[in-house]
Amino acid sequence: MFSRAATEANEHSVEGRQRAPGTRSRPRQNWAKWIALSVVGLVFLTSVGLAGAYELIYHQRVFPGVKMQGVDLSGLTQVEARKLIEAEIGGYLNTPITLQYEGRTWQITPGELGGKYNIEATVSAAFAVGRNSGIIAPLVRQIQTVGNGTVIHPELAIDDQKHAQALLGLAKEIDRPAVNAALMLDGTRVRLLPAQDGLNLDQQSLSKTLVAAFANMTVPPRDLPVKTVRPAIVDADLQEAKAKAEMMVSAPLTVQYVAEDTMWDNGLVQKSTKRSWTLSVEQIAGMLTFTSTETGGKLVTTPVLDQERLTAFGAQLAKEIDRKPQNARFDLREGQLTPTRPSLNGRTVDVPKVVALLAEKAGTSDRIVDLPVQIEKPSVSIDDMARIVVKDKIVERSTSYAGSTPERAHNVRLGASRLDGVVVAPGQEFSFLQEVGEMTTETGFQTGFAIIGTDTVPDVGGGICQVSTTLFQSVFYGGYEILERHPHAYRMVRYEPPAGLDATIYEGQLDFRFRNNSDNYVLIQSRSDDSRIYFALYGVSPDWQVTVDGPYLSNVVPADHTLITRETSGLAKGRQVQVEEPQDGVDVTIRRKVTKDGKELLNDIFFSRYRPEGNVVLVGTG
């Protein structure tokens, strides 16, 4: 058995094994923790207290250490900060800065360049430093601001319109368009005007630089960003064009033409007429221009002669050369033909081709241009004389001009002579106005009387309608195809019989035309005596038959016999001429048939409606 003392000793021994050497008892550890927490809490409470006191002191002020671009705002109220910021920004905006380019300088303020700031936003930003939400973060920021300082930037608000206008103003003073090399004429000398580089202010780059400087309220770089603009055409591009232009004005251009005509001089004779025209060097220089076209992305300059002026030159040549073909005319004596007028080829200058040839030759050393002319053969050439057979008098008609005024009688005889010797080829159309030509005082006609509208009035060539009427009757009875015929306004008894076979003409409006629908040439021969004119058609009598039915008269309207006197300055003073005699109005119809071997070739109806003719006397006041 163990003794009590031994048991106690064992217990002490076990207790001693469980407690490590140097360890404290549990009550001592708790005491240390409590002391540590107390110290931390005291520090925290002290800090919070100090922060609260700091916050209370700067409740309406900017915390220490806050600066705007080097301007200390510490401890200022918002009102004080605003004044200081306004003063600083105002000073910056109104302080001139210097911009320069190649020795030229411009003094201009940031304000004039559109610089502008939001003062209220800047003040708010300064006041907001250290006032974040929460407790710890503002305290930390406040500590950092006091220790290191906090720099805020002014809130920039550029005046875009003012900024753009300022840059545009600078650009106007700097920008210079590039000048292309060009060619010009100094008299007849070709000069090269050298190219010049252009300048262009890089407004976009300058704007970025200025805005960056304004954001920091610093002075921007002095040198302006200016780009060099290269011209599209430089001197080397024009060397070929210059050489060609110099060739174009190196010598005159000559246009030449040889006209060939067949004439009659007791036999057929060929006549050659050579003509030439010159464009001088001065004239060529006056026509020379330079054009630029884009080829392969590059401008190409070409010297050219002005098309309008070349065309005008060609038109002048055409005016001198152009003519309508002229048929030969013949006189018939004792069955033999003798030419009374030579035939002439018609000529038309090809003006566009002249222009093209001149433009082509101008750029070469060959300075001769052959005039391009289109030739039109006449319907009846003098060379055709051997083929014109005139063995028969086909038909002849005549009308009386007895009692005509001297002027009218002159015009009748002259008009008839203008048609003597005309030959109409098979299938050819005859035009009275074309063959007679212009009827003017310059061509020999005198002032007679003509029906114009409803009145008979003085008119140059008056009486010529008797010529057209007499020829019309010959053609009518000859059986040839009538293409155009117009009756008079009044019945012309002097041209009868029969009624209804008159043909009036008026230059530029009314014509008499027919076609030679036979297989042989037809020769027109005219003659006159003191009272009558005659038209005869010669050739080979057509083997057709002409039948005339009529005339048939209807719808007679009695004439008014009341004498009407009218004054006219077209007659000498006091001279009286009866220009209209009372004649009933009437409708007249005549039918003509042309047949061959029982086959109808033509079946024509000629209808004439004549108004009643008055009793009119003209009294001269001229």
Stockholm file with secondary structure:
# STOCKHOLM 1.0

chainA/1-622         MFSRAATEANEHSVEGRQRAPGTRSRPRQNWAKWIALSVVGLVFLTSVGLAGAYELIYHQRVFPGVKMQGVDLSGLTQVEARKLIEAEIGGYLNTPITLQYEGRTWQITPGELGGKYNIEATVSAAFAVGRNSGIIAPLVRQIQTVGNGTVIHPELAIDDQKHAQALLGLAKEIDRPAVNAALMLDGTRVRLLPAQDGLNLDQQSLSKTLVAAFANMTVPPRDLPVKTVRPAIVDADLQEAKAKAEMMVSAPLTVQYVAEDTMWDNGLVQKSTKRSWTLSVEQIAGMLTFTSTETGGKLVTTPVLDQERLTAFGAQLAKEIDRKPQNARFDLREGQLTPTRPSLNGRTVDVPKVVALLAEKAGTSDRIVDLPVQIEKPSVSIDDMARIVVKDKIVERSTSYAGSTPERAHNVRLGASRLDGVVVAPGQEFSFLQEVGEMTTETGFQTGFAIIGTDTVPDVGGGICQVSTTLFQSVFYGGYEILERHPHAYRMVRYEPPAGLDATIYEGQLDFRFRNNSDNYVLIQSRSDDSRIYFALYGVSPDWQVTVDGPYLSNVVPADHTLITRETSGLAKGRQVQVEEPQDGVDVTIRRKVTKDGKELLNDIFFSRYRPEGNVVLVGTG
#=GR chainA/1-622 SS CCCHHHHHHHHHHHHHHHSCTTCCCHHHHHHHHHHHHHHHHHHHHHHHHHHHHHHHHTTTBCCTTEEETTEECTTCBHHHHHHHHHHHHHHHHTSCEEEEETTEEEEECTTTTTCCBCHHHHHHHHHHTTCCSSSHHHHHHHHHHHHHCEEECCCBCCCHHHHHHHHHHHHHHHCBCCBCCEEEEETTEEEEECCBCEEEECHHHHHHHHHHHHHHTCCCCSBCCEEEECCSSCGGGGHHHHHHHHHHTSSCEEEEEEEEEEEESSSEEEEEEEEEEEECHHHHHHHEEEEEEEETTEEEEEEEECHHHHHHHHHHHHHHHCBCCBCCEEEEETTEEEEEECCBCEEEECHHHHHHHHHHHHTSSCCEEECCEEEECCSSCGGGGGGCCCCEEEEEEEEECTTCCHHHHHHHHHHHHTTTTBEECTTCEEEHHHHHCCCSTTTTCCEEEEEETTEEEEEETTTHHHHHHHHHHHHHHHTCEEEECCCCSBCCGGGCSSTTCCCCCBTTTBCCEEECCSSSCEEEEEEECSSEEEEEEEECCCSCEEEEEEEEEEEEECCCCCEEEEEETTSCTTCEEEEECCBCEEEEEEEEEEEETTEEEEEEEEEEEEBCBCEEEEEECC
#=GC SS_cons         CCCHHHHHHHHHHHHHHHSCTTCCCHHHHHHHHHHHHHHHHHHHHHHHHHHHHHHHHTTTBCCTTEEETTEECTTCBHHHHHHHHHHHHHHHHTSCEEEEETTEEEEECTTTTTCCBCHHHHHHHHHHTTCCSSSHHHHHHHHHHHHHCEEECCCBCCCHHHHHHHHHHHHHHHCBCCBCCEEEEETTEEEEECCBCEEEECHHHHHHHHHHHHHHTCCCCSBCCEEEECCSSCGGGGHHHHHHHHHHTSSCEEEEEEEEEEEESSSEEEEEEEEEEEECHHHHHHHEEEEEEEETTEEEEEEEECHHHHHHHHHHHHHHHCBCCBCCEEEEETTEEEEEECCBCEEEECHHHHHHHHHHHHTSSCCEEECCEEEECCSSCGGGGGGCCCCEEEEEEEEECTTCCHHHHHHHHHHHHTTTTBEECTTCEEEHHHHHCCCSTTTTCCEEEEEETTEEEEEETTTHHHHHHHHHHHHHHHTCEEEECCCCSBCCGGGCSSTTCCCCCBTTTBCCEEECCSSSCEEEEEEECSSEEEEEEEECCCSCEEEEEEEEEEEEECCCCCEEEEEETTSCTTCEEEEECCBCEEEEEEEEEEEETTEEEEEEEEEEEEBCBCEEEEEECC
//
